[in-house]
Amino acid sequence: MSSSAARHCRQQPRPRREGDLRPTDVVGAFFICGIAFLLAAAGVGIAQWLTPWPWGHWLALHLAFVGGVSQLVLGATQFFAGAFLATDPPPRALIRAQILCWNVGAVLLAIAVPEHAETLIWLAVGLLVGGLAAWAAAIAAMRRSSLRRSPWATRWYVSGACFLGLGMMAGSLLARGVPWRHGDLLGAHMSLNLAGWFGAAIVGTLHTFFPSLTQTQLRFPRMQGVAFLAWIGGVAALAIGYGWALEPLALAGWLGLCAGAIALLINVVACLRDATRPLSLPARIVAAAQPFLLAGLLVATVAAIEDGPANALTGSTRTTVGTLLVSGWIGLTVLGSLTHLLAVVVRVRGGFAARMPAARPRLDGFIAALAMAGIAALALSQSLGLDRLRSPAVAVLVVAYAMLASRVAVLAARVLLRARPGL
């Protein structure tokens, strides 16, 4: 046998056996759990709006980000890493350990923090750390069994997980009320969790995910290296700058994040220009989300330059930055990605009998434009003090989100009832 034939044989994946774990099992299980937490967060948010109580706002954010979005990230990162590395999913035991530790830890923390139960807080944090450790072991297992070497497959995700681990440490100190005299520990915690964990996972994934959505290729592959260095360096500078009250370093962090966002946006725009087929709804929604990343970072950076880095997170621009980055960037990117990935789970688990949703340019374009208009109008009303614009903007945004959430809910129900993941 020739050497090329031998290499070809070694690179053939082993046949899938009955009962083997599929990539769609992994992503489907995490997505179902994550969506359940997002629904719970929406319920708490509505209750807080109707009848405010002291811990309502924190609880809604905790359920949404720790229980909801974080589980979407855990599932999606393993799904995409497996695809990049052309390898099987991690061992079933590691997936079960992640789901058990993360869900129990998130629930316990939601109970422990309002009750100031220190022992329970540490137990909850320990479970979350254990879930993150099981995730790291799963990523390592996929790398060991990989048929190819792809450094970008896990580089973003591992960096984000390191930031999350540090963010958990900062969060546990905040939950226990431990005094921190060196600087702004809450600012460092937010930087590590939001920009470090969510940001690195989303920005990194989009370099491969968005070209697949648009059925194109990444036009400028070298820009991914620029985006990585700028984003990861920016998160580190931001966290250290806030944590130790080093204002020049914090400002450098905001500038680094802006540079990383620009590098990503260059490739996103190039993919849109290269697309030859009508864009699907997920592609349009994910594309619509990306300008809000740069817009939110620019608003925060200008505030940091003019009034000091602390005001970028707590000053008058806080609500505007939150609208652009959370409702605009994270919210739309998550909804668009869920719409696509849940459809993939339904199709694969159904034996490829179901087709992917067809593109409907007029309706899909209308939904994307509605979402962008609502977010832009809300951000303008907050930044310019246009109170009359606020209510119509919120109404438009709620309608757009409801249209997208209804599609996600239908797909999630189909996954749960007809294509239930087998763990």
PyMOL commands that set and color helices and strands:
alter all, ss='L'
color gray80, all
select helices_A, chain A and resi 3-10+23-50+56-85+92-115+118-144+151-153+155-176+185-214+222-243+247-274+281-307+309-314+318-349+361-384+387-417
alter helices_A, ss='H'
color red, helices_A
deselect
rebuild
show_as cartoon
